Amino acid sequence: MKSQLNILQGIMEKQFIPYIQPVVDAETERLIGGEVLMRWRKSDKEILTPEKFLQEAECAGLIIRMTCDLLEDIMDKMLPLFINKKIRYKFHIAININPGLLN
């Protein structure tokens, strides 16, 4: 229960952040996209990977909200890159989502 409250506090404080792992075309060595990975930045010195919080978040029914917040954060970060033409070509983003988001 305490860890669920910690996760909820982390959501409210926007501590769940996207890390984008580059996807590169092996032939051209060109950046063609990125895979979004969720991380929990609990402090400047402590960043947790999903195996430390994902199961608890799913059990608490928080994973859908976390994923939606993460998607919104990604769009906020990526949109200026497209608008300012820092990315000028087809670029894809991959993200693993909970099946509950598809209903």
ChimeraX commands (.cxc) that place a marker at each C-alpha (Angstrom):
marker #1 position 0.00,0.00,0.00 radius 0.5
marker #1 position 2.81,2.40,0.86 radius 0.5
marker #1 position 4.48,1.81,-2.51 radius 0.5
marker #1 position 1.16,2.54,-4.26 radius 0.5
marker #1 position 0.95,5.85,-2.41 radius 0.5
marker #1 position 4.56,6.58,-3.41 radius 0.5
marker #1 position 3.68,5.89,-7.05 radius 0.5
marker #1 position 0.62,8.15,-6.83 radius 0.5
marker #1 position 2.77,10.89,-5.33 radius 0.5
marker #1 position 5.28,10.36,-8.15 radius 0.5
marker #1 position 2.49,10.80,-10.70 radius 0.5
marker #1 position 1.29,13.99,-9.05 radius 0.5
marker #1 position 4.85,15.38,-8.96 radius 0.5
marker #1 position 5.51,14.35,-12.60 radius 0.5
marker #1 position 8.41,12.10,-11.59 radius 0.5
marker #1 position 7.67,9.51,-14.31 radius 0.5
marker #1 position 9.63,10.62,-17.33 radius 0.5
marker #1 position 10.34,9.37,-20.85 radius 0.5
marker #1 position 13.74,8.18,-21.94 radius 0.5
marker #1 position 13.94,7.83,-25.70 radius 0.5
marker #1 position 16.25,5.12,-26.97 radius 0.5
marker #1 position 17.33,5.93,-30.54 radius 0.5
marker #1 position 16.38,3.63,-33.42 radius 0.5
marker #1 position 18.92,3.75,-36.25 radius 0.5
marker #1 position 18.64,2.39,-39.79 radius 0.5
marker #1 position 21.44,-0.18,-40.03 radius 0.5
marker #1 position 22.07,0.52,-43.73 radius 0.5
marker #1 position 22.13,4.31,-43.71 radius 0.5
marker #1 position 23.07,4.82,-40.04 radius 0.5
marker #1 position 20.35,7.48,-40.00 radius 0.5
marker #1 position 18.22,8.12,-36.94 radius 0.5
marker #1 position 14.72,6.97,-37.90 radius 0.5
marker #1 position 12.89,6.94,-34.58 radius 0.5
marker #1 position 12.97,6.16,-30.93 radius 0.5
marker #1 position 11.58,3.75,-28.39 radius 0.5
marker #1 position 10.08,5.41,-25.34 radius 0.5
marker #1 position 11.09,3.92,-22.00 radius 0.5
marker #1 position 9.43,5.03,-18.76 radius 0.5
marker #1 position 11.66,5.89,-15.83 radius 0.5
marker #1 position 10.84,7.09,-12.32 radius 0.5
marker #1 position 13.06,9.98,-11.29 radius 0.5
marker #1 position 12.58,9.86,-7.52 radius 0.5
marker #1 position 15.46,12.28,-6.96 radius 0.5
marker #1 position 18.49,13.66,-8.77 radius 0.5
marker #1 position 20.42,10.60,-7.63 radius 0.5
marker #1 position 17.76,7.89,-7.95 radius 0.5
marker #1 position 16.17,6.81,-11.22 radius 0.5
marker #1 position 14.16,3.59,-11.22 radius 0.5
marker #1 position 13.50,1.27,-14.15 radius 0.5
marker #1 position 10.03,-0.28,-14.69 radius 0.5
marker #1 position 10.78,-3.57,-12.96 radius 0.5
marker #1 position 10.91,-1.58,-9.70 radius 0.5
marker #1 position 7.41,-0.06,-10.05 radius 0.5
marker #1 position 5.43,-1.40,-13.00 radius 0.5
marker #1 position 3.73,-4.37,-11.33 radius 0.5
marker #1 position 2.67,-2.28,-8.34 radius 0.5
marker #1 position 1.36,0.47,-10.63 radius 0.5
marker #1 position -0.67,-2.08,-12.60 radius 0.5
marker #1 position -2.11,-3.62,-9.41 radius 0.5
marker #1 position -3.10,-0.15,-8.18 radius 0.5
marker #1 position -4.81,0.68,-11.48 radius 0.5
marker #1 position -2.41,3.58,-12.10 radius 0.5
marker #1 position -0.61,2.36,-15.22 radius 0.5
marker #1 position -3.11,3.80,-17.70 radius 0.5
marker #1 position -2.84,7.27,-16.19 radius 0.5
marker #1 position 0.96,6.97,-16.10 radius 0.5
marker #1 position 1.04,5.98,-19.77 radius 0.5
marker #1 position -1.28,8.81,-20.82 radius 0.5
marker #1 position 0.86,11.31,-18.90 radius 0.5
marker #1 position 3.98,9.87,-20.54 radius 0.5
marker #1 position 2.46,10.18,-24.03 radius 0.5
marker #1 position 1.50,13.78,-23.34 radius 0.5
marker #1 position 5.05,14.51,-22.14 radius 0.5
marker #1 position 6.53,12.95,-25.29 radius 0.5
marker #1 position 4.29,15.03,-27.54 radius 0.5
marker #1 position 5.19,18.20,-25.64 radius 0.5
marker #1 position 8.88,17.43,-26.14 radius 0.5
marker #1 position 8.73,16.22,-29.76 radius 0.5
marker #1 position 6.33,18.76,-31.30 radius 0.5
marker #1 position 8.80,21.68,-31.18 radius 0.5
marker #1 position 11.39,19.52,-32.96 radius 0.5
marker #1 position 9.00,19.02,-35.87 radius 0.5
marker #1 position 7.73,22.60,-35.89 radius 0.5
marker #1 position 11.28,24.00,-35.88 radius 0.5
marker #1 position 12.29,21.43,-38.51 radius 0.5
marker #1 position 14.97,19.89,-36.32 radius 0.5
marker #1 position 13.49,16.60,-37.54 radius 0.5
marker #1 position 12.79,16.85,-41.28 radius 0.5
marker #1 position 11.97,13.29,-42.25 radius 0.5
marker #1 position 9.71,10.42,-41.37 radius 0.5
marker #1 position 10.35,9.66,-37.71 radius 0.5
marker #1 position 8.55,7.08,-35.61 radius 0.5
marker #1 position 8.08,6.63,-31.91 radius 0.5
marker #1 position 7.53,3.19,-30.36 radius 0.5
marker #1 position 6.01,2.69,-26.94 radius 0.5
marker #1 position 4.82,-0.37,-25.08 radius 0.5
marker #1 position 1.35,0.19,-23.70 radius 0.5
marker #1 position -1.02,-1.62,-21.39 radius 0.5
marker #1 position -3.78,-3.42,-23.33 radius 0.5
marker #1 position -6.33,-1.55,-21.18 radius 0.5
marker #1 position -5.56,1.59,-23.19 radius 0.5
marker #1 position -6.88,-0.07,-26.33 radius 0.5
marker #1 position -10.42,-0.55,-25.00 radius 0.5
marker link #1:1,2 radius 0.2
marker link #1:2,3 radius 0.2
marker link #1:3,4 radius 0.2
marker link #1:4,5 radius 0.2
marker link #1:5,6 radius 0.2
marker link #1:6,7 radius 0.2
marker link #1:7,8 radius 0.2
marker link #1:8,9 radius 0.2
marker link #1:9,10 radius 0.2
marker link #1:10,11 radius 0.2
marker link #1:11,12 radius 0.2
marker link #1:12,13 radius 0.2
marker link #1:13,14 radius 0.2
marker link #1:14,15 radius 0.2
marker link #1:15,16 radius 0.2
marker link #1:16,17 radius 0.2
marker link #1:17,18 radius 0.2
marker link #1:18,19 radius 0.2
marker link #1:19,20 radius 0.2
marker link #1:20,21 radius 0.2
marker link #1:21,22 radius 0.2
marker link #1:22,23 radius 0.2
marker link #1:23,24 radius 0.2
marker link #1:24,25 radius 0.2
marker link #1:25,26 radius 0.2
marker link #1:26,27 radius 0.2
marker link #1:27,28 radius 0.2
marker link #1:28,29 radius 0.2
marker link #1:29,30 radius 0.2
marker link #1:30,31 radius 0.2
marker link #1:31,32 radius 0.2
marker link #1:32,33 radius 0.2
marker link #1:33,34 radius 0.2
marker link #1:34,35 radius 0.2
marker link #1:35,36 radius 0.2
marker link #1:36,37 radius 0.2
marker link #1:37,38 radius 0.2
marker link #1:38,39 radius 0.2
marker link #1:39,40 radius 0.2
marker link #1:40,41 radius 0.2
marker link #1:41,42 radius 0.2
marker link #1:42,43 radius 0.2
marker link #1:43,44 radius 0.2
marker link #1:44,45 radius 0.2
marker link #1:45,46 radius 0.2
marker link #1:46,47 radius 0.2
marker link #1:47,48 radius 0.2
marker link #1:48,49 radius 0.2
marker link #1:49,50 radius 0.2
marker link #1:50,51 radius 0.2
marker link #1:51,52 radius 0.2
marker link #1:52,53 radius 0.2
marker link #1:53,54 radius 0.2
marker link #1:54,55 radius 0.2
marker link #1:55,56 radius 0.2
marker link #1:56,57 radius 0.2
marker link #1:57,58 radius 0.2
marker link #1:58,59 radius 0.2
marker link #1:59,60 radius 0.2
marker link #1:60,61 radius 0.2
marker link #1:61,62 radius 0.2
marker link #1:62,63 radius 0.2
marker link #1:63,64 radius 0.2
marker link #1:64,65 radius 0.2
marker link #1:65,66 radius 0.2
marker link #1:66,67 radius 0.2
marker link #1:67,68 radius 0.2
marker link #1:68,69 radius 0.2
marker link #1:69,70 radius 0.2
marker link #1:70,71 radius 0.2
marker link #1:71,72 radius 0.2
marker link #1:72,73 radius 0.2
marker link #1:73,74 radius 0.2
marker link #1:74,75 radius 0.2
marker link #1:75,76 radius 0.2
marker link #1:76,77 radius 0.2
marker link #1:77,78 radius 0.2
marker link #1:78,79 radius 0.2
marker link #1:79,80 radius 0.2
marker link #1:80,81 radius 0.2
marker link #1:81,82 radius 0.2
marker link #1:82,83 radius 0.2
marker link #1:83,84 radius 0.2
marker link #1:84,85 radius 0.2
marker link #1:85,86 radius 0.2
marker link #1:86,87 radius 0.2
marker link #1:87,88 radius 0.2
marker link #1:88,89 radius 0.2
marker link #1:89,90 radius 0.2
marker link #1:90,91 radius 0.2
marker link #1:91,92 radius 0.2
marker link #1:92,93 radius 0.2
marker link #1:93,94 radius 0.2
marker link #1:94,95 radius 0.2
marker link #1:95,96 radius 0.2
marker link #1:96,97 radius 0.2
marker link #1:97,98 radius 0.2
marker link #1:98,99 radius 0.2
marker link #1:99,100 radius 0.2
marker link #1:100,101 radius 0.2
marker link #1:101,102 radius 0.2
marker link #1:102,103 radius 0.2
view
